[in-house]
Amino acid sequence: MKVAYKLFGVTAMLCLLSGLLMGLLAGSQFLYPELTEGFLPFQSVRPLHVSFGIWWIFLGASSAVYFFIDALTGDSEVQVNESWLESTASTYLAVAHYVLWTASGLAVIYCYANGIFGGKEYLNYPPFLSIPIALGWLMFAINLLKSVGGLRSKWPVFMWMWFTSCAVFLVAFAEAHLWTLPWFGGNIIRDVTVQWKSYGSLVASWNMLIYGTVVALMYFLSRDKNALRGGMVFLLYFLGLINSLFNWGHHTYTLPTASYVREVAYVISMLELYILWRIIWTWSKGWDSCRDLRCYKAYMFLMATDVWLLLNLVLAIALSIPALNVFAHGTHIIVAHSMGATIGINSMILLGALHYMVQQRQPAFSDSNCRIFKTLFYGLNLSLLIFWIALLGAGVEKAILIAQDPYQSYRVVLAAIRPYIMTMVAAGVVLMTCFFSLLLPLLYRYIASAEDPEHPARNQKWNDTHAAASAAG
């Protein structure tokens, strides 16, 4: 699977860079529509921005899964099917997964760029393009199941998370297309309820994929057996599994659905974020004493994840209050919640995993330009914080204006939130600059990654350190 993880990782980083460019273009169009006249319209830019962000998460996590599964070969704590991992069938399935997803993605980009729509929100493309996506994910699930030795093997928790993510995705993805059937599409309440139920489960599926990735990363960094089968990580797994069933509840305050669904959805979502925060925070305390021997950059991104988990948890708890939830929907507060999760949590985890993966092939990468890395790292998180606060400010301002006058002119609303949007765009420029400066060297190293011939002693030191940590438990 060595080829597969590179293909997915490189494409994932390209998607993130493209998504950042689309986000900057969307913000500019919001402020100065005349500047982009004759270029991509906003109705095309927005779904492109969202799609690139989603593809970054799925492709980046898939890259990490392929890498970590392969890296478990010879591990004393986790058994994998080594004969399958070394077979051509495994490589063919992984490459087929990549080809199907890439071909479908390119077709989606073409459709959006040319104004060809045919689906629902977040899946705005013609529905037939979902077929290769589902087939590719099915191949991913089969490959994963064969790689870990089937259902009879003693799986660590991150493998349970990854395989559950595969199953939840396939079911939720099918549900997301039920609107094509008249019985669902012909009834507005049934249609919207199923639509948001499926989207909530899709979010839960990529959360499970990300959670499995961060737990695997913590295991590889520290060789801590609690990251394999500890009670807290299994609690996170079960909460994630239950959340895949109820995650949609908080999207349906205005629909006549059972109130307990919304209540259960929020309680589980809050517990899930809290448990993930607690796991990373507890793990980090035992890592400090030996972090000089491991991937410092990956560690930094995990610590940033902890901060963003806490911030997003506070915002999510506030949104769980029904009165606030009603006013927040349709404002930039929801966008802030989404950006905090997508960039602050998911992207930080994936960046940590990608840095670890490169350093495993080129250990010297951890030491290179450390001062520059720290400057970019803190610049990235500070600009993201300003970006996040500006979105919250715009959302609160709009909610107050609409609450005062439900028939308020949209021109008045836009004028009121304009300073916040300008701040957001300015912070977005800095954010994009930091992302590009971090990702381009990483992308180059990722493509060229191999065992570093200039540091054989360092490579052996890493191997000896991991072996000793594994033996010590």
C-alpha positions as CSV (number, residue, x, y, z in Angstrom):
1,M,0.0,0.0,0.0
2,K,3.0,2.3,-0.1
3,V,1.9,3.7,-3.5
4,A,-1.7,4.2,-2.3
5,Y,-0.9,6.4,0.8
6,K,1.2,8.7,-1.3
7,L,-1.4,9.1,-4.0
8,F,-4.1,9.9,-1.4
9,G,-1.9,12.1,0.6
10,V,-0.7,14.3,-2.3
11,T,-4.2,14.6,-3.7
12,A,-5.5,15.5,-0.2
13,M,-3.1,18.3,0.2
14,L,-3.9,19.6,-3.3
15,C,-7.6,19.6,-2.3
16,L,-6.8,21.6,0.9
17,L,-4.9,24.2,-1.1
18,S,-7.7,24.4,-3.7
19,G,-10.3,24.7,-1.0
20,L,-8.4,27.6,0.6
21,L,-8.2,29.4,-2.7
22,M,-12.0,28.8,-3.3
23,G,-12.7,30.1,0.2
24,L,-10.7,33.3,-0.4
25,L,-12.5,33.8,-3.7
26,A,-15.9,33.3,-2.0
27,G,-15.1,35.9,0.6
28,S,-13.9,38.3,-2.0
29,Q,-17.1,37.8,-4.0
30,F,-19.1,38.5,-0.9
31,L,-17.4,41.8,-0.4
32,Y,-16.7,42.9,-4.0
33,P,-19.0,41.0,-6.5
34,E,-17.8,43.2,-9.4
35,L,-14.2,42.1,-9.0
36,T,-15.0,38.5,-10.0
37,E,-17.6,39.3,-12.7
38,G,-17.2,37.0,-15.7
39,F,-15.3,34.5,-13.5
40,L,-16.7,31.6,-11.5
41,P,-20.1,32.7,-9.9
42,F,-20.6,32.4,-6.2
43,Q,-23.1,29.5,-6.7
44,S,-20.2,27.5,-8.2
45,V,-17.5,28.7,-5.9
46,R,-19.3,27.8,-2.7
47,P,-19.9,24.1,-3.5
48,L,-16.3,23.8,-4.8
49,H,-15.0,25.2,-1.5
50,V,-17.1,22.8,0.5
51,S,-16.3,19.8,-1.7
52,F,-12.5,20.4,-1.6
53,G,-12.7,20.6,2.2
54,I,-14.6,17.3,2.5
55,W,-12.3,15.6,0.0
56,W,-9.3,16.9,2.0
57,I,-10.7,15.1,5.1
58,F,-11.6,11.8,3.4
59,L,-8.5,11.6,1.2
60,G,-6.1,12.7,4.0
61,A,-7.6,10.2,6.5
62,S,-7.5,7.4,3.8
63,S,-3.8,8.2,3.3
64,A,-3.2,7.8,7.0
65,V,-5.1,4.6,7.2
66,Y,-3.2,3.0,4.3
67,F,0.1,4.2,5.9
68,F,-0.6,3.1,9.5
69,I,-1.9,-0.3,8.4
70,D,1.3,-0.9,6.4
71,A,3.4,0.3,9.3
72,L,1.8,-2.3,11.7
73,T,3.7,-5.0,9.8
74,G,5.8,-6.8,12.4
75,D,4.2,-4.9,15.4
76,S,4.2,-7.1,18.5
77,E,0.9,-5.6,19.8
78,V,-1.2,-5.6,16.7
79,Q,-1.5,-8.4,14.2
80,V,-2.2,-7.7,10.5
81,N,-2.5,-9.9,7.5
82,E,1.1,-9.3,6.1
83,S,0.6,-11.6,3.1
84,W,-2.4,-9.6,2.0
85,L,-0.6,-6.3,2.6
86,E,2.3,-7.5,0.3
87,S,0.0,-8.8,-2.4
88,T,-0.8,-7.2,-5.7
89,A,-4.5,-7.6,-5.0
90,S,-4.2,-5.2,-2.0
91,T,-2.4,-2.6,-4.2
92,Y,-5.0,-3.0,-7.0
93,L,-7.9,-2.3,-4.7
94,A,-6.2,0.7,-3.2
95,V,-5.4,2.2,-6.6
96,A,-8.9,1.4,-7.9
97,H,-10.3,3.3,-4.8
98,Y,-8.1,6.2,-5.7
99,V,-8.9,6.2,-9.5
100,L,-12.7,6.0,-8.9
101,W,-12.7,8.8,-6.3
102,T,-10.4,11.0,-8.4
103,A,-12.4,10.5,-11.6
104,S,-15.6,11.3,-9.8
105,G,-14.1,14.3,-8.2
106,L,-12.9,15.7,-11.5
107,A,-16.3,15.2,-13.0
108,V,-17.9,17.0,-10.0
109,I,-15.5,19.9,-10.4
110,Y,-16.4,20.1,-14.1
111,C,-20.1,20.1,-13.3
112,Y,-19.8,22.9,-10.6
113,A,-17.6,25.0,-12.8
114,N,-20.1,24.9,-15.6
115,G,-23.2,25.3,-13.5
116,I,-24.4,21.7,-13.9
117,F,-26.3,20.8,-10.6
118,G,-28.6,18.0,-9.8
119,G,-28.4,17.0,-6.2
120,K,-29.0,18.3,-2.7
121,E,-27.0,20.6,-0.4
122,Y,-23.3,19.4,0.0
123,L,-24.0,16.8,-2.8
124,N,-25.1,19.3,-5.5
125,Y,-23.7,17.3,-8.4
126,P,-25.8,14.9,-10.6
127,P,-26.6,11.8,-8.6
128,F,-25.1,9.3,-11.0
129,L,-21.6,10.6,-10.1
130,S,-22.1,9.1,-6.6
131,I,-21.9,5.5,-8.0
132,P,-18.0,5.5,-8.4
133,I,-17.7,7.2,-5.0
134,A,-19.7,4.4,-3.4
135,L,-17.8,1.7,-5.3
136,G,-14.4,3.2,-4.3
137,W,-15.4,3.3,-0.7
138,L,-16.6,-0.3,-0.8
139,M,-13.1,-1.3,-2.1
140,F,-11.6,0.6,0.7
141,A,-13.7,-1.3,3.2
142,I,-12.8,-4.7,1.7
143,N,-9.1,-3.8,1.6
144,L,-9.2,-2.7,5.2
145,L,-11.1,-5.8,6.3
146,K,-8.6,-8.1,4.5
147,S,-5.6,-6.2,5.8
148,V,-6.5,-6.6,9.5
149,G,-7.2,-10.3,9.1
150,G,-11.0,-10.4,9.0
151,L,-13.6,-10.3,11.7
152,R,-12.0,-12.9,13.9
153,S,-8.9,-10.9,14.6
154,K,-8.4,-9.0,17.9
155,W,-8.7,-5.4,16.6
156,P,-7.3,-2.4,18.4
157,V,-9.9,0.4,18.8
158,F,-8.6,2.5,15.9
159,M,-9.3,-0.4,13.5
160,W,-12.9,-0.6,14.9
161,M,-13.2,3.1,14.2
162,W,-12.0,2.9,10.7
163,F,-14.1,-0.1,9.7
164,T,-17.2,1.4,11.4
165,S,-16.6,4.6,9.4
166,C,-16.6,2.6,6.2
167,A,-20.0,0.9,7.1
168,V,-21.6,4.2,8.3
169,F,-20.5,6.0,5.2
170,L,-22.0,3.5,2.8
171,V,-25.3,3.4,4.6
172,A,-25.5,7.2,5.1
173,F,-24.4,7.9,1.5
174,A,-27.3,5.7,0.3
175,E,-29.7,7.5,2.5
176,A,-28.5,10.8,1.1
177,H,-29.9,9.8,-2.3
178,L,-33.3,8.6,-1.1
179,W,-34.8,11.9,-2.3
180,T,-34.6,10.4,-5.8
181,L,-37.4,8.1,-4.8
182,P,-40.9,9.7,-5.0
183,W,-42.0,8.5,-1.6
184,F,-39.2,10.5,0.0
185,G,-38.7,13.3,-2.5
186,G,-42.4,14.0,-2.7
187,N,-42.9,14.8,1.0
188,I,-41.1,17.9,2.3
189,I,-40.9,16.8,5.9
190,R,-39.8,13.3,5.1
191,D,-37.3,14.6,2.5
192,V,-35.6,17.2,4.8
193,T,-35.6,14.8,7.8
194,V,-33.9,12.0,5.8
195,Q,-31.6,14.5,4.1
196,W,-30.2,15.9,7.3
197,K,-30.2,12.5,9.0
198,S,-27.9,11.2,6.3
199,Y,-25.7,14.3,6.3
200,G,-25.3,14.0,10.1
201,S,-24.3,10.4,9.7
202,L,-21.8,11.3,6.9
203,V,-20.2,13.8,9.3
204,A,-20.1,11.0,12.0
205,S,-18.4,8.7,9.5
206,W,-15.6,11.0,8.8
207,N,-15.3,11.9,12.5
208,M,-14.9,8.2,13.2
209,L,-12.2,8.0,10.5
210,I,-10.4,11.0,12.0
211,Y,-10.7,9.7,15.6
212,G,-9.2,6.4,14.5
213,T,-6.4,8.3,12.8
214,V,-5.6,10.4,15.9
215,V,-5.7,7.3,18.2
216,A,-3.4,5.4,15.8
217,L,-1.0,8.5,15.6
218,M,-0.8,8.6,19.4
219,Y,0.0,4.9,19.5
220,F,2.8,5.3,17.0
221,L,4.2,8.3,18.7
222,S,4.3,6.8,22.2
223,R,3.6,3.1,21.8
224,D,1.1,3.5,24.7
225,K,-1.0,0.3,24.9
226,N,-3.9,2.4,26.3
227,A,-4.3,3.8,22.8
228,L,-5.0,0.3,21.5
229,R,-7.6,-1.1,23.8
230,G,-8.0,1.3,26.7
231,G,-11.4,1.9,28.3
232,M,-11.5,5.7,27.4
233,V,-10.7,5.2,23.7
234,F,-13.4,2.5,23.5
235,L,-15.8,4.8,25.2
236,L,-15.0,7.4,22.4
237,Y,-15.6,4.7,19.8
238,F,-19.1,3.8,21.2
239,L,-20.1,7.4,21.6
240,G,-19.0,7.9,17.9
241,L,-21.1,4.9,16.9
242,I,-24.2,6.2,18.7
243,N,-23.6,9.7,17.4
244,S,-23.7,8.3,13.8
245,L,-27.4,7.5,14.5
246,F,-28.4,10.7,16.3
247,N,-26.0,13.4,14.9
248,W,-28.7,14.8,12.6
249,G,-31.0,15.8,15.5
250,H,-29.7,19.4,16.0
251,H,-30.4,20.3,12.4
252,T,-34.1,19.8,12.7
253,Y,-35.3,22.2,15.3
254,T,-37.9,23.6,12.9
255,L,-39.2,20.1,11.9
256,P,-42.0,18.3,13.8
257,T,-39.7,15.4,14.9
258,A,-39.4,13.9,18.4
259,S,-37.7,16.2,20.8
260,Y,-35.7,13.4,22.5
261,V,-33.8,12.9,19.3
262,R,-32.4,16.4,19.4
263,E,-31.6,16.1,23.1
264,V,-29.8,12.8,22.7
265,A,-27.9,14.1,19.7
266,Y,-26.5,17.0,21.6
267,V,-25.6,15.1,24.8
268,I,-23.7,12.5,22.8
269,S,-22.0,15.2,20.6
270,M,-20.8,17.1,23.7
271,L,-19.5,13.9,25.4
272,E,-17.7,12.8,22.2
273,L,-15.8,16.1,22.0
274,Y,-15.0,16.1,25.7
275,I,-13.7,12.5,25.6
276,L,-11.5,13.2,22.6
277,W,-10.1,16.3,24.3
278,R,-9.5,14.3,27.5
279,I,-7.7,11.5,25.7
280,I,-5.3,13.8,23.9
281,W,-4.7,15.9,27.0
282,T,-4.0,12.9,29.2
283,W,-1.8,11.3,26.5
284,S,0.3,14.5,26.1
285,K,1.4,14.5,29.7
286,G,3.3,11.2,29.3
287,W,4.8,12.3,26.0
288,D,6.8,15.3,27.1
289,S,9.7,13.5,28.6
290,C,10.7,11.8,25.3
291,R,9.3,14.1,22.6
292,D,12.8,15.0,21.4
293,L,13.0,11.4,20.0
294,R,9.7,11.6,18.2
295,C,7.8,13.8,15.8
296,Y,7.8,17.2,17.4
297,K,5.7,18.7,14.6
298,A,3.0,16.1,14.9
299,Y,2.9,16.7,18.6
300,M,2.4,20.4,18.1
301,F,-0.6,19.8,15.8
302,L,-2.1,17.5,18.3
303,M,-1.8,20.1,21.0
304,A,-3.5,22.7,18.7
305,T,-6.3,20.1,18.2
306,D,-6.8,20.1,22.0
307,V,-7.3,23.8,22.1
308,W,-9.7,23.8,19.2
309,L,-11.6,20.9,20.7
310,L,-12.2,23.0,23.8
311,L,-13.2,26.1,21.9
312,N,-15.6,24.1,19.7
313,L,-17.0,22.3,22.7
314,V,-17.9,25.6,24.3
315,L,-19.6,26.9,21.1
316,A,-21.4,23.6,20.6
317,I,-22.8,23.7,24.1
318,A,-24.0,27.3,23.5
319,L,-25.7,26.1,20.3
320,S,-27.5,23.3,22.2
321,I,-29.7,25.9,23.9
322,P,-32.9,25.9,21.7
323,A,-33.4,29.6,21.9
324,L,-29.9,30.3,20.7
325,N,-30.0,27.5,18.2
326,V,-33.0,29.0,16.4
327,F,-31.3,32.4,16.0
328,A,-27.9,31.0,15.2
329,H,-29.1,28.9,12.2
330,G,-28.8,30.8,9.0
331,T,-26.0,33.0,10.4
332,H,-22.2,32.8,10.3
333,I,-22.2,31.3,13.8
334,I,-22.9,27.9,12.2
335,V,-20.1,28.6,9.7
336,A,-17.8,29.3,12.7
337,H,-18.8,26.0,14.2
338,S,-18.1,24.2,11.0
339,M,-14.7,26.0,10.4
340,G,-13.6,25.3,14.0
341,A,-14.3,21.6,13.5
342,T,-13.0,21.3,9.9
343,I,-9.8,23.3,10.3
344,G,-9.2,23.5,14.0
345,I,-9.9,19.8,14.8
346,N,-9.9,17.6,11.6
347,S,-7.2,19.5,9.7
348,M,-4.8,19.8,12.7
349,I,-5.1,16.0,13.2
350,L,-4.5,15.3,9.6
351,L,-1.5,17.7,9.4
352,G,0.0,16.0,12.5
353,A,-0.5,12.6,10.8
354,L,1.0,13.8,7.5
355,H,4.1,15.2,9.3
356,Y,4.6,12.0,11.2
357,M,4.3,10.0,8.0
358,V,6.9,12.1,6.2
359,Q,9.3,12.0,9.2
360,Q,9.1,8.2,9.3
361,R,10.6,8.2,5.8
362,Q,12.8,11.3,6.3
363,P,13.7,11.7,10.1
364,A,15.7,14.9,9.4
365,F,12.4,16.6,8.3
366,S,11.6,17.0,12.0
367,D,14.6,19.2,12.6
368,S,14.5,21.2,9.4
369,N,13.6,24.9,9.7
370,C,12.1,24.5,13.2
371,R,12.0,28.2,13.9
372,I,10.2,28.9,10.6
373,F,7.8,26.0,11.4
374,K,7.0,27.5,14.8
375,T,6.3,30.9,13.3
376,L,4.0,29.5,10.7
377,F,2.3,27.2,13.2
378,Y,1.5,30.0,15.6
379,G,0.6,32.3,12.7
380,L,-1.8,29.6,11.4
381,N,-3.6,29.2,14.7
382,L,-3.7,32.9,15.6
383,S,-5.2,33.8,12.2
384,L,-7.7,30.9,12.5
385,L,-8.7,32.3,15.9
386,I,-9.3,35.8,14.5
387,F,-11.1,34.3,11.5
388,W,-13.3,32.2,13.9
389,I,-14.1,35.2,16.1
390,A,-15.0,37.4,13.1
391,L,-17.4,34.7,11.9
392,L,-19.0,34.6,15.4
393,G,-19.3,38.4,15.4
394,A,-21.0,38.5,12.0
395,G,-23.4,35.8,13.1
396,V,-24.3,37.5,16.3
397,E,-24.8,40.9,14.6
398,K,-27.1,39.3,11.9
399,A,-29.1,37.3,14.6
400,I,-29.7,40.5,16.6
401,L,-30.9,42.4,13.5
402,I,-33.2,39.6,12.4
403,A,-34.6,39.2,15.9
404,Q,-35.4,42.9,16.1
405,D,-37.1,42.9,12.6
406,P,-37.7,39.6,10.9
407,Y,-38.4,41.5,7.7
408,Q,-35.1,43.4,7.9
409,S,-33.6,44.4,4.5
410,Y,-30.8,42.1,3.5
411,R,-28.9,45.2,2.3
412,V,-29.0,46.5,5.9
413,V,-27.8,43.2,7.2
414,L,-24.9,43.0,4.8
415,A,-23.8,46.6,5.7
416,A,-23.9,45.7,9.4
417,I,-21.7,42.6,9.1
418,R,-19.3,44.0,6.5
419,P,-16.6,44.9,9.0
420,Y,-16.6,41.4,10.3
421,I,-16.4,39.9,6.8
422,M,-13.5,42.2,6.0
423,T,-11.7,41.0,9.1
424,M,-12.5,37.4,8.2
425,V,-11.1,37.8,4.7
426,A,-7.9,39.5,6.0
427,A,-7.4,36.8,8.5
428,G,-8.2,34.3,5.8
429,V,-5.3,35.7,3.6
430,V,-2.9,35.2,6.5
431,L,-4.4,31.7,7.2
432,M,-4.0,30.7,3.6
433,T,-0.4,32.0,3.5
434,C,0.6,30.0,6.5
435,F,-1.2,26.9,5.2
436,F,0.6,27.2,1.8
437,S,4.0,27.8,3.5
438,L,3.5,24.7,5.7
439,L,2.0,22.5,3.0
440,L,4.3,23.1,0.0
441,P,7.5,21.8,1.7
442,L,5.4,19.0,3.2
443,L,4.0,18.2,-0.2
444,Y,7.5,18.1,-1.8
445,R,8.8,15.9,1.0
446,Y,5.7,13.7,0.8
447,I,6.3,13.0,-2.9
448,A,10.0,12.4,-2.5
449,S,9.7,10.6,0.9
450,A,12.0,7.6,1.3
451,E,14.3,6.4,4.1
452,D,16.7,9.3,4.6
453,P,20.1,8.1,3.3
454,E,21.9,10.9,5.0
455,H,20.8,10.0,8.5
456,P,21.2,6.2,9.0
457,A,22.1,6.6,12.6
458,R,19.0,8.8,13.2
459,N,16.9,6.2,11.5
460,Q,18.3,3.4,13.7
461,K,17.8,5.6,16.7
462,W,14.1,5.9,15.8
463,N,13.7,2.2,15.3
464,D,15.5,1.4,18.6
465,T,13.4,4.0,20.5
466,H,10.2,2.6,19.2
467,A,11.2,-1.0,19.9
468,A,12.2,-0.1,23.5
469,A,9.0,1.8,24.1
470,S,7.0,-1.1,22.8
471,A,8.9,-3.6,25.0
472,A,8.5,-1.3,28.1
473,G,4.7,-1.0,27.4
